[in-house]
C-alpha cells in the first residue's frame, strides 16, 4: 500500500512539471495582448502620444513655464493649482474710463466766423481804396460780383461785397440798395448795418444813418470797429463831442489804432492839443505800420510846435504809404512849418 502511494505522488509531480514547461513554451493570451498593445503604442506618432497622454492623464504635469498651449498639437493649456486659469479675467487690470469734460459753451460767432466778413478789415479797405482808387479794377470787380449774384441771388455776403464796391465807386444809391438787400436776407448782419450807416451818412441822411449804427451796435455791442465807424460819421457831420465818446467806447472795448487816430483828429478839432498828442502817440504805439496814425501824430506835433518831430513822422507816413494823399499833405505842412522848401 505504501509503495502504491509513492507511485501516485510521483505521477502527480510529473504532471505538474509538464504543465509548467508547456506554459513557458506557449505564452498565455494576456501576455500576447500586452505585447500587441506595446507594439501599437510604439507605432503612434509623437502628436498621437501627447494626445493620448493628455486624455488618459498619464503625461507629465505641466510646469508654470509650460502653461502656454502647444500650437502644433492644439492642446488646451494647463495651469498650476493656486493660480488663475488662462481664461480667468478676474485678475486682469481694467483701465478706468477717463472723465468726460463737458463741451465748452458756444459763443455767438461774429465777423468772418459768422459768414458776414470782418468789419475792421472792410473799413481799412474802404479807407485805403478811397485814397488810391482804381475805378477800372473796381468796375471789373462789380461785373464779376453781379454775375455771381445772378447765380446766387440769396447770398447776403455777395450783396454786401457788391454794396461796398458800389460805395467805393461813388454809387451811394446802388450801395444802399445792395446793403439793404443783404440785411433783408440776414437781418442779424451787423456789418451790413454798419456799412449802410456809413453810406447813408456820406449821402447826408443823418437820421437813417444813426438808426443803422444803433442797430449794428445792438446786434454786436462788443465790436470796437462799429463804434469807431459811428464816431467818424458823427465827427464828419459836426457832432464832435458825440464822436469823441464813440471813439472812447471803441478804445474801451479794444485799444486800436483806428479809434485812437480818430480820437486824436477829433480832439484837435476840439482844441485839446495835449489829448490829441497823447492819443496819436498811442495810435503809433498800437500799430507802428499805420500811415494814418503817423499823419495824425504829425498834425498833433505841428499844433504843439514840434516842427522837427512833425517832419520825421510825416516822412515815416510817406514811407509806409507813398500813394497816400494825406501822407504827402503831412510832409508838405511839416516842411512849410520848418521853413524848408
C-alpha positions, 0 to 999 in steps of 0.5 A: 500500500505504501509503495502504491502511494509513492507511485501516485505522488510521483505521477502527480509531480510529473504532471505538474512539471509538464504543465509548467514547461508547456506554459513557458513554451506557449505564452498565455493570451494576456501576455500576447495582448500586452505585447500587441498593445506595446507594439501599437503604442510604439507605432503612434506618432509623437502628436498621437502620444501627447494626445493620448497622454493628455486624455488618459492623464498619464503625461507629465504635469505641466510646469508654470513655464509650460502653461502656454498651449502647444500650437502644433498639437492644439492642446488646451493649456494647463495651469498650476493649482493656486493660480488663475486659469488662462481664461480667468479675467478676474485678475486682469487690470481694467483701465478706468474710463477717463472723465468726460469734460463737458463741451465748452459753451458756444459763443455767438460767432461774429465777423468772418466766423459768422459768414458776414466778413470782418468789419475792421478789415472792410473799413481799412479797405474802404479807407485805403481804396478811397485814397488810391482808387482804381475805378477800372479794377473796381468796375471789373470787380462789380461785373464779376460780383453781379454775375455771381449774384445772378447765380446766387441771388440769396447770398447776403455776403455777395450783396454786401461785397457788391454794396461796398464796391458800389460805395467805393465807386461813388454809387451811394444809391446802388450801395444802399440798395445792395446793403439793404438787400443783404440785411433783408436776407440776414437781418442779424448782419451787423456789418451790413448795418454798419456799412449802410450807416456809413453810406447813408451818412456820406449821402447826408441822411443823418437820421437813417444813418444813426438808426443803422449804427444803433442797430449794428451796435445792438446786434454786436455791442462788443465790436470796437470797429462799429463804434469807431465807424459811428464816431467818424460819421458823427465827427464828419457831420459836426457832432464832435463831442458825440464822436469823441465818446464813440471813439472812447467806447471803441478804445474801451472795448479794444485799444486800436489804432483806428479809434485812437487816430480818430480820437486824436483828429477829433480832439484837435478839432476840439482844441485839446492839443495835449489829448490829441498828442497823447492819443496819436502817440498811442495810435503809433504805439498800437500799430507802428505800420499805420500811415494814418496814425503817423499823419495824425501824430504829425498834425498833433506835433505841428499844433504843439510846435514840434516842427522837427518831430512833425517832419520825421513822422510825416516822412515815416507816413510817406514811407509806409504809404507813398500813394497816400494823399494825406501822407504827402499833405503831412510832409508838405505842412511839416516842411512849410512849418520848418521853413524848408522848401 
